[in-house]
Amino acid sequence: MNFEYSEKSIAFQEKLRQFIARNILPVQEEVASFHRDPDNIWKRWPGIDAMKEKAKDEGLWNLFLPKTYGKLSPGLTNLEYAPLAEIMGRILWSSEVFNCSPPDTGNMEVLAKYGTPEQKDTWLYPLMQGDMRSSFLMTEPNVASSDATKIETSIVADGDDYVISGRKWWSSGAMDPNCKIAIVMGKTRFDAPRHLQHSMILVPMDAPGLEVIRPLSVFGYYDSQEGHE
Ligand SMILES: Cc1cc2nc3c(=O)[nH]c(=O)nc-3n(C[C@H](O)[C@H](O)[C@H](O)COP(=O)(O)OP(=O)(O)OC[C@H]3O[C@@H](n4cnc5c(N)ncnc54)[C@H](O)[C@@H]3O)c2cc1C
């Protein structure tokens, strides 16, 4: 297999490096000190939206979506995108600037592949514009969630609604004030073979009954906040 970078990927790499050098590196300390301030936890750094617009204007946008998605995609293969992800990954928060940050990336792919036209209008296109964020809710506190067959959340059809019963944690992005939608993994067929029981359901963050209980800290981040673990 040929792992050489294509000319297109090399050109994007160069453009990305230059954008980061011009726009991101100079404010790195400002962003870090903003997020170190306990008053700013779960707030968005105020400069982020202007920087996103700039990246969008320069064509450094939604780079993650593979070219198999046709006109939704900037036209890169996964192999062409991989070094771009590596460059963005050097600065913890920079992938959001290019609308390439998880869990939005995976969620957008799911919506692009399986969403109805209405779901795409409501969730996919605003996510692709960077106007909202999203979350992916699989992991549960009571089970070893690296094995998804153990997931306990139930999703039960009830007339025109679905009733979802369960508890999730480690839901990256759920505390972002811009997070409007969660893709939730649960089980709809408890009596099916164990690998055929699961479904994903779209849950707006303001759905009745959805309760965000508390933030979690990770890798030492947010430890300074009283009440965080
Ligand atoms: C920074 C961060 C972000 C995350 N973001 C998200 C997110 O957005 N959405 C989401 O749903 N989850 C998220 N997660 C959770 C993550 O997906 C889970 O932590 C991961 O899948 C492991 O599941 P677990 O924590 O239940 O650990 P466990 O499954 O309990 O695993 C603990 C240990 O036990 C081992 N183990 C488990 N089962 C077995 C077995 N049967 N035999 C032998 N060994 C076993 C594992 O290898 C591991 O070493 C995030 C986690 C982190 C740290």
PDBQT file of the ligand as one rigid body, heavy atoms in Angstrom, charges set to zero:
ROOT
HETATM    1  C1  LIG A 301     -11.517  11.628  27.954  1.00  0.00    +0.000 C 
HETATM    2  C2  LIG A 301     -12.630  10.632  27.767  1.00  0.00    +0.000 A 
HETATM    3  C3  LIG A 301     -13.657  10.954  26.921  1.00  0.00    +0.000 A 
HETATM    4  C4  LIG A 301     -14.709  10.052  26.726  1.00  0.00    +0.000 A 
HETATM    5  N1  LIG A 301     -15.746  10.421  25.921  1.00  0.00    +0.000 NA
HETATM    6  C5  LIG A 301     -16.806   9.595  25.821  1.00  0.00    +0.000 A 
HETATM    7  C6  LIG A 301     -17.962   9.995  25.064  1.00  0.00    +0.000 A 
HETATM    8  O1  LIG A 301     -18.013  11.083  24.487  1.00  0.00    +0.000 OA
HETATM    9  N2  LIG A 301     -19.019   9.167  25.034  1.00  0.00    +0.000 N 
HETATM   10  C7  LIG A 301     -19.026   7.951  25.661  1.00  0.00    +0.000 A 
HETATM   11  O2  LIG A 301     -20.025   7.236  25.569  1.00  0.00    +0.000 OA
HETATM   12  N3  LIG A 301     -17.935   7.551  26.373  1.00  0.00    +0.000 NA
HETATM   13  C8  LIG A 301     -16.849   8.337  26.465  1.00  0.00    +0.000 A 
HETATM   14  N4  LIG A 301     -15.757   7.946  27.203  1.00  0.00    +0.000 N 
HETATM   15  C9  LIG A 301     -15.783   6.663  27.897  1.00  0.00    +0.000 C 
HETATM   16  C10 LIG A 301     -14.985   5.580  27.204  1.00  0.00    +0.000 C 
HETATM   17  O3  LIG A 301     -15.559   5.228  25.968  1.00  0.00    +0.000 OA
HETATM   18  C11 LIG A 301     -14.948   4.400  28.171  1.00  0.00    +0.000 C 
HETATM   19  O4  LIG A 301     -14.247   4.813  29.326  1.00  0.00    +0.000 OA
HETATM   20  C12 LIG A 301     -14.314   3.198  27.571  1.00  0.00    +0.000 C 
HETATM   21  O5  LIG A 301     -15.146   2.665  26.561  1.00  0.00    +0.000 OA
HETATM   22  C13 LIG A 301     -14.054   2.127  28.630  1.00  0.00    +0.000 C 
HETATM   23  O6  LIG A 301     -15.219   1.790  29.294  1.00  0.00    +0.000 OA
HETATM   24  P1  LIG A 301     -15.282   1.833  30.882  1.00  0.00    +0.000 P 
HETATM   25  O7  LIG A 301     -14.829   3.170  31.373  1.00  0.00    +0.000 OA
HETATM   26  O8  LIG A 301     -16.642   1.360  31.307  1.00  0.00    +0.000 OA
HETATM   27  O9  LIG A 301     -14.162   0.826  31.359  1.00  0.00    +0.000 OA
HETATM   28  P2  LIG A 301     -14.302  -0.741  31.510  1.00  0.00    +0.000 P 
HETATM   29  O10 LIG A 301     -15.030  -1.316  30.349  1.00  0.00    +0.000 OA
HETATM   30  O11 LIG A 301     -14.843  -1.026  32.883  1.00  0.00    +0.000 OA
HETATM   31  O12 LIG A 301     -12.800  -1.163  31.403  1.00  0.00    +0.000 OA
HETATM   32  C14 LIG A 301     -11.881  -1.035  32.510  1.00  0.00    +0.000 C 
HETATM   33  C15 LIG A 301     -10.753  -1.998  32.294  1.00  0.00    +0.000 C 
HETATM   34  O13 LIG A 301     -11.242  -3.336  32.300  1.00  0.00    +0.000 OA
HETATM   35  C16 LIG A 301     -10.904  -4.003  31.099  1.00  0.00    +0.000 C 
HETATM   36  N5  LIG A 301     -12.024  -4.887  30.730  1.00  0.00    +0.000 N 
HETATM   37  C17 LIG A 301     -13.314  -4.529  30.505  1.00  0.00    +0.000 A 
HETATM   38  N6  LIG A 301     -14.052  -5.632  30.221  1.00  0.00    +0.000 NA
HETATM   39  C18 LIG A 301     -13.204  -6.701  30.266  1.00  0.00    +0.000 A 
HETATM   40  C19 LIG A 301     -13.364  -8.089  30.066  1.00  0.00    +0.000 A 
HETATM   41  N7  LIG A 301     -14.563  -8.626  29.773  1.00  0.00    +0.000 N 
HETATM   42  N8  LIG A 301     -12.268  -8.864  30.198  1.00  0.00    +0.000 NA
HETATM   43  C20 LIG A 301     -11.067  -8.349  30.511  1.00  0.00    +0.000 A 
HETATM   44  N9  LIG A 301     -10.857  -7.043  30.704  1.00  0.00    +0.000 NA
HETATM   45  C21 LIG A 301     -11.909  -6.210  30.587  1.00  0.00    +0.000 A 
HETATM   46  C22 LIG A 301     -10.661  -2.925  30.070  1.00  0.00    +0.000 C 
HETATM   47  O14 LIG A 301      -9.764  -3.352  29.061  1.00  0.00    +0.000 OA
HETATM   48  C23 LIG A 301     -10.051  -1.835  30.948  1.00  0.00    +0.000 C 
HETATM   49  O15 LIG A 301      -8.673  -2.043  31.130  1.00  0.00    +0.000 OA
HETATM   50  C24 LIG A 301     -14.693   8.807  27.396  1.00  0.00    +0.000 A 
HETATM   51  C25 LIG A 301     -13.635   8.476  28.239  1.00  0.00    +0.000 A 
HETATM   52  C26 LIG A 301     -12.609   9.383  28.435  1.00  0.00    +0.000 A 
HETATM   53  C27 LIG A 301     -11.492   9.005  29.355  1.00  0.00    +0.000 C 
ENDROOT
TORSDOF 0
